[in-house]
């Protein structure tokens, strides 16, 4: 989703983020990602698990 579209209709990005992450682009390059809170929490859990695995391997 281009920044112009995001600026005009941010609620659309929020609705779409329920199904999948939404990349916000500027001049065709990604500058931000809108995630549902569920996706965010899943991502944090995966990062935390990777950190634990790394610590265990030391």
N, CA, C and O atoms as a printed pandas DataFrame, in Angstrom:
     atom_number atom_name residue_name chain_id  residue_number  x_coord  y_coord  z_coord
0              1         N          UNK        A               1    0.847   -1.156    0.000
1              2        CA          UNK        A               1    0.000    0.000    0.000
2              3         C          UNK        A               1    0.902    1.231    0.000
3              4         O          UNK        A               1    1.792    1.356    0.841
4              5         N          UNK        A               2    0.674    2.111   -0.918
5              6        CA          UNK        A               2    1.473    3.332   -1.026
6              7         C          UNK        A               2    1.152    4.286    0.127
7              8         O          UNK        A               2    0.052    4.263    0.678
8              9         N          UNK        A               3    2.125    5.122    0.480
9             10        CA          UNK        A               3    1.918    6.073    1.577
10            11         C          UNK        A               3    0.734    6.988    1.312
11            12         O          UNK        A               3    0.015    7.359    2.240
12            13         N          UNK        A               4    0.531    7.346    0.074
13            14        CA          UNK        A               4   -0.599    8.215   -0.265
14            15         C          UNK        A               4   -1.921    7.526    0.092
15            16         O          UNK        A               4   -2.798    8.136    0.703
16            17         N          UNK        A               5   -2.056    6.257   -0.294
17            18        CA          UNK        A               5   -3.273    5.504    0.024
18            19         C          UNK        A               5   -3.408    5.315    1.531
19            20         O          UNK        A               5   -4.504    5.434    2.079
20            21         N          UNK        A               6   -2.295    5.021    2.199
21            22        CA          UNK        A               6   -2.316    4.849    3.647
22            23         C          UNK        A               6   -2.764    6.133    4.344
23            24         O          UNK        A               6   -3.541    6.085    5.298
24            25         N          UNK        A               7   -2.278    7.269    3.872
25            26        CA          UNK        A               7   -2.648    8.556    4.469
26            27         C          UNK        A               7   -4.130    8.850    4.296
27            28         O          UNK        A               7   -4.775    9.393    5.194
28            29         N          UNK        A               8   -4.664    8.488    3.136
29            30        CA          UNK        A               8   -6.078    8.751    2.859
30            31         C          UNK        A               8   -7.006    7.794    3.594
31            32         O          UNK        A               8   -8.122    8.171    3.954
32            33         N          UNK        A               9   -6.559    6.559    3.823
33            34        CA          UNK        A               9   -7.447    5.555    4.394
34            35         C          UNK        A               9   -6.678    4.581    5.295
35            36         O          UNK        A               9   -6.521    3.409    4.950
36            37         N          UNK        A              10   -6.202    5.060    6.441
37            38        CA          UNK        A              10   -5.444    4.168    7.324
38            39         C          UNK        A              10   -6.285    3.013    7.865
39            40         O          UNK        A              10   -5.746    1.948    8.169
40            41         N          UNK        A              11   -7.594    3.210    7.987
41            42        CA          UNK        A              11   -8.436    2.128    8.497
42            43         C          UNK        A              11   -8.455    0.937    7.546
43            44         O          UNK        A              11   -8.650   -0.197    7.984
44            45         N          UNK        A              12   -8.255    1.176    6.256
45            46        CA          UNK        A              12   -8.175    0.078    5.290
46            47         C          UNK        A              12   -6.971   -0.802    5.605
47            48         O          UNK        A              12   -7.067   -2.029    5.574
48            49         N          UNK        A              13   -5.844   -0.179    5.907
49            50        CA          UNK        A              13   -4.639   -0.940    6.259
50            51         C          UNK        A              13   -4.880   -1.759    7.523
51            52         O          UNK        A              13   -4.436   -2.903    7.619
52            53         N          UNK        A              14   -5.578   -1.178    8.483
53            54        CA          UNK        A              14   -5.866   -1.899    9.721
54            55         C          UNK        A              14   -6.766   -3.099    9.460
55            56         O          UNK        A              14   -6.550   -4.170   10.028
56            57         N          UNK        A              15   -7.766   -2.932    8.613
57            58        CA          UNK        A              15   -8.650   -4.057    8.266
58            59         C          UNK        A              15   -7.868   -5.151    7.549
59            60         O          UNK        A              15   -8.017   -6.332    7.862
60            61         N          UNK        A              16   -7.041   -4.763    6.595
61            62        CA          UNK        A              16   -6.258   -5.740    5.835
62            63         C          UNK        A              16   -5.239   -6.456    6.721
63            64         O          UNK        A              16   -4.915   -7.621    6.487
64            65         N          UNK        A              17   -4.742   -5.760    7.730
65            66        CA          UNK        A              17   -3.734   -6.347    8.619
66            67         C          UNK        A              17   -4.305   -7.483    9.459
67            68         O          UNK        A              17   -3.548   -8.291    9.997
68            69         N          UNK        A              18   -5.626   -7.556    9.578
69            70        CA          UNK        A              18   -6.229   -8.688   10.283
70            71         C          UNK        A              18   -5.934   -9.996    9.566
71            72         O          UNK        A              18   -5.819  -11.042   10.206
72            73         N          UNK        A              19   -5.811   -9.949    8.242
73            74        CA          UNK        A              19   -5.583  -11.161    7.449
74            75         C          UNK        A              19   -4.104  -11.420    7.196
75            76         O          UNK        A              19   -3.659  -12.568    7.195
76            77         N          UNK        A              20   -3.343  -10.348    6.982
77            78        CA          UNK        A              20   -1.916  -10.493    6.679
78            79         C          UNK        A              20   -1.220   -9.153    6.873
79            80         O          UNK        A              20   -1.873   -8.110    6.836
80            81         N          UNK        A              21    0.102   -9.165    7.082
81            82        CA          UNK        A              21    0.832   -7.904    7.229
82            83         C          UNK        A              21    0.675   -7.027    5.986
83            84         O          UNK        A              21    0.612   -7.520    4.860
84            85         N          UNK        A              22    0.613   -5.730    6.217
85            86        CA          UNK        A              22    0.472   -4.754    5.133
86            87         C          UNK        A              22    1.754   -3.931    5.066
87            88         O          UNK        A              22    2.124   -3.266    6.033
88            89         N          UNK        A              23    2.422   -3.980    3.926
89            90        CA          UNK        A              23    3.608   -3.151    3.719
90            91         C          UNK        A              23    3.176   -1.784    3.219
91            92         O          UNK        A              23    2.381   -1.674    2.287
92            93         N          UNK        A              24    3.703   -0.752    3.842
93            94        CA          UNK        A              24    3.477    0.615    3.384
94            95         C          UNK        A              24    4.727    1.011    2.612
95            96         O          UNK        A              24    5.846    0.888    3.110
96            97         N          UNK        A              25    4.522    1.488    1.392
97            98        CA          UNK        A              25    5.662    1.793    0.526
98            99         C          UNK        A              25    5.719    3.276    0.171
99           100         O          UNK        A              25    4.703    3.969    0.128
100          101         N          UNK        A              26    6.932    3.730   -0.079
101          102        CA          UNK        A              26    7.170    5.091   -0.552
102          103         C          UNK        A              26    8.092    4.977   -1.750
103          104         O          UNK        A              26    9.195    4.440   -1.646
104          105         N          UNK        A              27    7.645    5.476   -2.872
105          106        CA          UNK        A              27    8.391    5.355   -4.128
106          107         C          UNK        A              27    8.728    3.893   -4.437
107          108         O          UNK        A              27    9.791    3.585   -4.975
108          109         N          UNK        A              28    7.798    3.004   -4.082
109          110        CA          UNK        A              28    7.963    1.586   -4.378
110          111         C          UNK        A              28    8.830    0.808   -3.408
111          112         O          UNK        A              28    9.041   -0.391   -3.592
112          113         N          UNK        A              29    9.337    1.474   -2.372
113          114        CA          UNK        A              29   10.198    0.813   -1.392
114          115         C          UNK        A              29    9.463    0.702   -0.057
115          116         O          UNK        A              29    8.863    1.676    0.396
116          117         N          UNK        A              30    9.500   -0.470    0.578
117          118        CA          UNK        A              30    8.818   -0.624    1.864
118          119         C          UNK        A              30    9.446    0.264    2.938
119          120         O          UNK        A              30   10.667    0.323    3.089
120          121         N          UNK        A              31    8.574    0.953    3.681
121          122        CA          UNK        A              31    9.059    1.812    4.764
122          123         C          UNK        A              31    8.429    1.457    6.108
123          124         O          UNK        A              31    8.925    1.864    7.158
124          125         N          UNK        A              32    7.331    0.693    6.073
125          126        CA          UNK        A              32    6.656    0.315    7.313
126          127         C          UNK        A              32    5.829   -0.934    7.064
127          128         O          UNK        A              32    5.523   -1.290    5.926
128          129         N          UNK        A              33    5.476   -1.586    8.164
129          130        CA          UNK        A              33    4.640   -2.779    8.089
130          131         C          UNK        A              33    3.576   -2.675    9.173
131          132         O          UNK        A              33    3.889   -2.427   10.338
132          133         N          UNK        A              34    2.326   -2.864    8.789
133          134        CA          UNK        A              34    1.214   -2.846    9.739
134          135         C          UNK        A              34    0.831   -4.297   10.011
135          136         O          UNK        A              34    0.505   -5.049    9.092
136          137         N          UNK        A              35    0.874   -4.679   11.289
137          138        CA          UNK        A              35    0.552   -6.042   11.710
138          139         C          UNK        A              35   -0.615   -6.026   12.679
139          140         O          UNK        A              35   -0.811   -5.059   13.415
140          141         N          UNK        A              36   -1.389   -7.103   12.675
141          142        CA          UNK        A              36   -2.387   -7.264   13.728
142          143         C          UNK        A              36   -1.636   -7.503   15.037
143          144         O          UNK        A              36   -0.474   -7.912   15.025
144          145         N          UNK        A              37   -2.290   -7.253   16.144
145          146        CA          UNK        A              37   -1.636   -7.480   17.438
146          147         C          UNK        A              37   -1.343   -8.962   17.624
147          148         O          UNK        A              37   -0.354   -9.323   18.262
148          149         N          UNK        A              38   -2.192   -9.822   17.071
149          150        CA          UNK        A              38   -1.949  -11.266   17.149
150          151         C          UNK        A              38   -0.663  -11.635   16.409
151          152         O          UNK        A              38    0.151  -12.404   16.921
152          153         N          UNK        A              39   -0.483  -11.091   15.213
153          154        CA          UNK        A              39    0.748  -11.353   14.458
154          155         C          UNK        A              39    1.963  -10.803   15.191
155          156         O          UNK        A              39    3.017  -11.438   15.221
156          157         N          UNK        A              40    1.816   -9.628   15.776
157          158        CA          UNK        A              40    2.914   -9.015   16.525
158          159         C          UNK        A              40    3.318   -9.907   17.699
159          160         O          UNK        A              40    4.503  -10.164   17.911
160          161         N          UNK        A              41    2.326  -10.376   18.461
161          162        CA          UNK        A              41    2.622  -11.233   19.611
162          163         C          UNK        A              41    3.256  -12.550   19.176
163          164         O          UNK        A              41    4.160  -13.047   19.847
164          165         N          UNK        A              42    2.795  -13.123   18.061
165          166        CA          UNK        A              42    3.410  -14.342   17.528
166          167         C          UNK        A              42    4.870  -14.095   17.166
167          168         O          UNK        A              42    5.737  -14.919   17.459
168          169         N          UNK        A              43    5.136  -12.966   16.533
169          170        CA          UNK        A              43    6.503  -12.618   16.146
170          171         C          UNK        A              43    7.398  -12.445   17.372
171          172         O          UNK        A              43    8.528  -12.933   17.397
172          173         N          UNK        A              44    6.889  -11.755   18.378
173          174        CA          UNK        A              44    7.671  -11.580   19.610
174          175         C          UNK        A              44    7.969  -12.915   20.273
175          176         O          UNK        A              44    9.073  -13.123   20.775
176          177         N          UNK        A              45    7.000  -13.818   20.279
177          178        CA          UNK        A              45    7.206  -15.137   20.879
178          179         C          UNK        A              45    8.290  -15.899   20.124
179          180         O          UNK        A              45    9.124  -16.562   20.740
180          181         N          UNK        A              46    8.284  -15.811   18.798
181          182        CA          UNK        A              46    9.307  -16.497   17.999
182          183         C          UNK        A              46   10.693  -15.925   18.274
183          184         O          UNK        A              46   11.665  -16.672   18.391
184          185         N          UNK        A              47   10.785  -14.613   18.376
185          186        CA          UNK        A              47   12.075  -13.975   18.681
186          187         C          UNK        A              47   12.550  -14.408   20.063
187          188         O          UNK        A              47   13.723  -14.729   20.256
188          189         N          UNK        A              48   11.639  -14.413   21.010
189          190        CA          UNK        A              48   11.987  -14.824   22.372
190          191         C          UNK        A              48   12.478  -16.270   22.379
191          192         O          UNK        A              48   13.468  -16.586   23.039
192          193         N          UNK        A              49   11.792  -17.147   21.651
193          194        CA          UNK        A              49   12.208  -18.552   21.584
194          195         C          UNK        A              49   13.583  -18.692   20.948
195          196         O          UNK        A              49   14.389  -19.508   21.396
196          197         N          UNK        A              50   13.863  -17.913   19.916
197          198        CA          UNK        A              50   15.188  -17.952   19.280
198          199         C          UNK        A              50   16.268  -17.499   20.250
199          200         O          UNK        A              50   17.354  -18.077   20.298
200          201         N          UNK        A              51   15.961  -16.453   21.029
201          202        CA          UNK        A              51   16.920  -15.974   22.028
202          203         C          UNK        A              51   17.207  -17.057   23.065
203          204         O          UNK        A              51   18.355  -17.258   23.462
204          205         N          UNK        A              52   16.153  -17.753   23.501
205          206        CA          UNK        A              52   16.344  -18.817   24.484
206          207         C          UNK        A              52   17.187  -19.948   23.910
207          208         O          UNK        A              52   18.074  -20.469   24.586
208          209         N          UNK        A              53   16.912  -20.328   22.665
209          210        CA          UNK        A              53   17.690  -21.391   22.029
210          211         C          UNK        A              53   19.157  -20.996   21.903
211          212         O          UNK        A              53   20.049  -21.818   22.113
212          213         N          UNK        A              54   19.401  -19.739   21.561
213          214        CA          UNK        A              54   20.779  -19.262   21.437
214          215         C          UNK        A              54   21.490  -19.308   22.783
215          216         O          UNK        A              54   22.649  -19.713   22.870
216          217         N          UNK        A              55   20.790  -18.890   23.827
217          218        CA          UNK        A              55   21.394  -18.909   25.160
218          219         C          UNK        A              55   21.688  -20.338   25.615
219          220         O          UNK        A              55   22.696  -20.592   26.274
220          221         N          UNK        A              56   20.807  -21.263   25.262
221          222        CA          UNK        A              56   20.993  -22.658   25.658
222          223         C          UNK        A              56   22.171  -23.296   24.928
223          224         O          UNK        A              56   22.803  -24.211   25.457
224          225         N          UNK        A              57   22.469  -22.830   23.733
225          226        CA          UNK        A              57   23.546  -23.434   22.948
226          227         C          UNK        A              57   24.927  -22.939   23.364
227          228         O          UNK        A              57   25.935  -23.464   22.893
228          229         N          UNK        A              58   24.988  -21.968   24.213
229          230        CA          UNK        A              58   26.282  -21.414   24.658
230          231         C          UNK        A              58   26.908  -22.261   25.725
231          232         O          UNK        A              58   27.993  -21.941   26.210
